[in-house]
Amino acid sequence: MTDPNQPNSQNIPPAPPAYEAPAYGNAPQYSGAPAAGPKPGRTMGIVALILAIIPFTQLIGLILGIVALVQSRKAGAKNGLALAAIIVSIVLMIVGIIIFFALVWPPIAAGMTCASDPTAIVNVYGVDVPCSQVMEQSGQLDY
């Protein structure tokens, strides 16, 4: 019993209303997770920092730190570890040079002077020492 004047009288539910987009538009979605892509120069920056701390490998750490920083900058990423490796290696190389010239070089210079003039008096760490004593301590004096 359908009424021809009412076409929807057969108990058919009406169609749902059409979906309307929000008025503010599509907002970017943030998942909260960091980007999972590779970070160029990060591993090399870590290796450079480790080498910058180990004695006598600061030059290698400096070179690797510079390479890692350049790789990161080309990719548009920051690399604090590479920058730290560069700074640490430069500082420790300067400290090493100062220690070398303060502690190691004076006896070497005294030995070179005494080798050329065994009768000279040399200054080692602020003390005047005759070359005969320097040669005796180094084991190069013939009796």
Secondary structure, 3 states (H helix, E strand, C coil): CCCCCCCCCCCCCCCCCCCCCCCCCCCCCCCCCCCCCCCCCHHHHHHHHHHHHCCCCHHHHHHHHHHHHHHHHHCCCCCHHHHHHHHHHHHHHHHHHHHHHHHHHHHHHHHHHHHHCCCCEEEECCEEEEHHHHHHHHCCCCC
